[in-house]
Every structure is written in C-alpha cells, then in structure tokens.
Amino acid sequence: MMTKSGNRFLSDNHATKNFMDCADVSAKCQRNPVALASEANPAMTRKLDLSGCWNDVMQLFRTHRELLLSVAGVFILLPGLAFAMFVPPPQSPPDADLTTIYANMQSFYQGNFGWIILIGLLNGFATIVMLVLMLDPSRPSVSEAMRRAFSIILPYYAMGVLSGVLTFLGSLAFILPGIYIFVKLIVAGPVMVAERAHTIIAPMRRSWALTKNNSGRILIFLLVVAVTAFFVYITSVTVFGIVIRLALDGEIAGTLVTLVDAVISMLLTVLMVCVYAGIYRKLAGPGPEDIAREFS
C-alpha cells in the first residue's frame, strides 16, 4: 500500500513532467510555431476556402501595402521601366511571316539575355522580400526583410529552377502533368520563408503535402485570378494609352504609356505574391502569432 507521502511524490513528479513538456513545446513554438503545427499532425489537410482565401489576399495587401509597394517599386518597377525605355522592342514589318517574327524575337532575346536575367533575379529577390514582410511573425522592417531575403536567395533560386524543370518535364507529357506539378509546388516559396525551411527539397515536400486534396481548388482560384488580372491589364493599358495619345503627341506620349504599363504590371505582380502567401496561410492554418499565443 502506497503512503500519502508516496502519492504526493508521484503527483509532484507528474506535475513536474507536464510542466517540462509544456516548457519544451513553448520553446519549440517560439522558434518555429508553423513547423511545430505541421509536426503535431503532418497528415492534416485543410479544404481551401476560395472566398476566404481571396479575403486573406486583400487583407495581406491592405496591411502591408506601403512596404510591398516600396519594395516592388525599387526592384520591379524601376528595372522594368528602364528596360522598356532603353531597350527597343523587336520590330517586324506588317507583312512579315511567322518565320521572320520568330527570328526577330530570337535575336532580341539573344542580344539582351544578360539584362533579362538580371531583371528576373531582381524580381525574384523582390518576391522573397515581400514574402518575408507578409509571413515573418517578427514583423521585420524593409531593411531586415532584405537581409533575410539575401540570406536565403541561393536556395530559393535553386528551388525555383528545380520546380521549373519538373514542371517543364511534366508539360512534355500532354501538358496536364506539368500543370499538376506547378499547382502542387505553388506554396514552396512561402513555406521556405514562413517555416524557415532553408533547403531545396523540404519546402517542396511540405508544399506537396499542404496542397493535398486541394489541387483542383487551387487551380480554379489561380485561373480566376490570372484571367481577371489579364483583362484588367489589357483594359487599363488600352484605355490609358488611348487617352494619353489623344492628349499628347510624340515621345512624351510613348513614355507615359510605357510608365502606365510598367506600373500596372508591378501592381499585378504584387497581387500574385499576395495570392501565393494567402494560399499558404489558408492551407497551413493559423499563423505563427495565433499558435504562439496558445502556448504563451
């Protein structure tokens, strides 16, 4: 028969163990709360709420609008505007056949390959910075987000290249496998940023798991956003272009039309980054702040 002192000892020992377990969980949560949630139930998947996802996208944009636009203005708008103004587009005669048009385009890209790659790298860096601004629970400043983005830029680009190669290889088999792979890896970038998975394969595996049973919903959401953005872009550029050319003549009109085109393209790029972040947040569940609050 166990004495009262023995019962008290076991009770105290059990309470101490529970306290240490809670402390360990709290420490893990503070280091990486999103990863902790995924470890707790790695098989858990969430149905993507399309309307809720769009609301989250708009909330992300409204909350971080000034920071996102400042980053996009420097790393997306200015390089794109400079390229459009100082690099003449390929010119083909009105009666040119497809072979001539293709040859002109090929010559254009070959002659400006270095600049095109540089602009792509700057746009990619801007994407990482914007993801850090939206998904990092520490709410970093732009300079802090840039430092963190620079620290993960190599694995991020390597992961992007690998994802692109897999998507391309899948597209060789009647397009559909490529689309499927693209959708399954759509949140690999946000995973690398939000969950601090600074390797190449781990974010891709996590993205594949998060998108389980949601590929169709994600594809529909992306198609709706992309088609809407395309029509907004075409309509805006056309309307502003007509108004500007009716009001002004010569190089000034052309420069303003180029500026409008670059600004609208920048805004749509920011929107798509918010879309990727919004999809991730909906699939991953509560944000780090919410999870940390539960264990505080």
N, C-alpha and C positions, 0 to 999 in steps of 0.2 A: 504494500500500500504506500502511495506517494504522500509525503508530508506536505503541509501548506507551504513551507519554505521551498520545497521542490517544485510545486506548481507555480509559485511566484517566479522562481528562477527560469522555468521553461517559458512562462508568459513574457518575462522581460527579454529573454533571448529571442523569442519570436518577434516581439515588437522591434528589437534592435535590428533583426534581419530585414524586416519590412522597411524600416527607416533607411537602411543602407541601400536596399533595392530602389526605393524611391529617389534617393540621392543620386544613384547611378543613372537612372532614367532621366532625371532632371539635367544632369551634366551632359548626357548624350543629346538631349533635346536642345540645349543651348549651343552645342557645337554644330549640329545639323538636324534640325527638327523635321525637315521633309524626308530625309533619308530614314530617320527613326520610324516615321509613319509607314514607309514602304517596307521596312524590315518587320514591323509588327504584323503586317498582313500582306505579303508580297503578291498573293493571288487575287487580292481585292481589285475589282474593276468598277468603274462608275459609268453610267449611261450619260452621254454628253447631252446636256440641255442646250439646244441651239439658241433659243431666245435668251436664256440666262448667260450663255457664252457671249453673245453679242453685247448684252448689257455690261458684262465684265470688261469687254474690249473698250467700250465707250468710257467706262469708269477709269480704266487704266490711262486712257488718253487724257481725260479731263484732269486727273490727279497729277500727272507728270508732264502736262502739255509744254510748259516753258522749258523744262530740261530737255525733253525729247526734241523739240524744235531747234533748240540751240545746238545740240549735237548734230542733228540732221543738216542744219544749215551750213555747218563748217565742213563736214565730211561727205555730204551727199550733194547738197545744192551747189556749193561753190565749185567743186571739181567737175560736176556735170555741166554747169553753165560755162565754165572755161573751155571745156572740150567742145561744146556745141558752138561757141563763138569763134574759136581759133582754129578748129579743125574742120575744113569744108566737107560737107557730106558728099557721097559719091553722086556724080551727075551722069545721067544716061539720056540720049536723045529720045524724043517722044515715040519714034518708030522703032526703038531698039527691041530686039527679040530677047527671049529669056537667057540665051547664052551670053549675050552682051551684058545684060543686067547682072547676071551671076559673076561674070568676070570683073565687072566694076566693083561689086561688093567684096569679092575676094581680095582685090587689090587694095581696097580701103582698109580692110581689117589687117591685112599683112603689113601695110605701111604704118598703121597706128597700134600695132599689137601691144607694145610696151605701155602706152598710155591707157589702153583699155584695161589691161591687167592691173595697173596702178589704181585706176578708178574703182575696179572691182574690189581690190584689197581695202581701200578706204571705206567703201560702202559696207564691207563685211565688218570692219572694225567698228563703224558706227552702229551696226546691228548689235554687236556684243555689248557696247556701252549702254545702249538703250535697254537691252535685256537686264543688265545689271541694275540700272536705275529703277526698273519696274519690279524685279523679282528678289533683289537682295534685301533681307529683312532689316539690315542696319541702316537703310535709307541713306546711301552714300551721296556725297556731292558729285558734281560732274568730274572734277579732277580725281577724286577717289575711284569713281567708276572707270575712268580711263586707265588708271594704274592697274586696277584689277583686270580689265579687259586686255591690257597689254600682256599681263602675266599668263593668260590662257589663250592667247591669239594663235599660237602654233598648233596645239591640239584641236582647237576649234576649226581652223582651216583644214587640218588633216582629216578631221571627221567629215567636214563638208565635201572634200574631194572624194573620200571613200563612199559617202552616201550618194554623191552624183554618179560615181562609177557603177554602183549597184543598181541605181535607178536606170541608167543607160543600158546596162546589160539586160535588165528586166524588160525594157522597152523593145529590145530586139525580138522578143517573143510576143508579137501581136499587141504591143503597147500596154495591155491591161496589167501584166505583172509589174511593169515599171511604175504605173500609177499606184498600184497597191504598195510597193516598196516605198514610194515617195510619201504616201499617207502614213505608213507605219513609222517612218522616221521623222515625222513633221515636228515633233517636240524634242528632238535630241539636243538642239541648241539651248532651249530653255532649261532642260534637265542639267546640262553641263554647268549653267550659270547658277540656277536656283539650288541644286543639290551638291554643288562643288565637286562634281564628278569629273575631275580634270584628266581623264584618259580618253581614248578614242572609242573603245568598244563599249564601255559601261554605259554611257549616255544613250547609245543606240539600242542596247538591250533593254534599258529602262523605258525608252520611248516605245519600243515594240510591245512591252508589257502594258504600258499605260493605255495604248490605243486598242487593246484587245476588245473585241465586240463593238467597236466604235468606228471602224474604218469607213463604213457607208455614211454615217452621220458626219464625220469629219470631211469626207469628200464633198457631200452636199453643201456643207457650210462653206468650204473653200470655193466651190464653184459659184455659189450665190454671191459671195463677197467679190470674187475676181471678176465675174461678169458685170456686176454693178459698178465696180471701180473702173472697168474698161469703158463702159458707156459714159460714166461721169467724166473720165479723162477726155474722151473723144468730143463729147458735147462742150465741155468747158474750153478746151483748146480751140475748137472751131468757132464758137461764139465770140470769145475774146479776140481771136485772130481776125475775124471779120470786122468787129468794132474798131480794133486798133488800125487796121489797114484802111478803113474808111475815114478815120480821123487823121491819120498821119501818113506820110509818104517816105520812101527811101529807106535808108539804113536804120533810122530810129524805129520805124515800124517793125522791121525784121528783128531788131534787138529786143524790143518789148515782147514780141510774140515768143521769142526764144526764152525770155525770162519767165513768162507765164507758163510755158511748157515745163521748164525746169522746176518751178515752184509746185505745180500740181503733181508732177512726178515724185517730188520729195514728200509731199503730204501723203500720197498713196503708199509710198514705201514705209513711212512711219506707221500708217494704218496696218499694213501687213505684219510688221513686227509686233504691234499690239495684238493682232489676231493670233499669232503664234504663242505669245505669252498668255493670252486669255484661254486658249485651248488647253495649254498646260495646266493652268490654275484650276480649271474645271475638272480635268482628269485626275490631277494629283490630290484634289481635296482641299481641306483648309490650309491656309497659308501658314508660314512659319510663326507669324505673330500669334495666330489663334492657337496653334499647338503649344507654343511656349507658355501661353497664358494658362493653359490647362494644367501644366506641371509646376507653375510658379507657386 
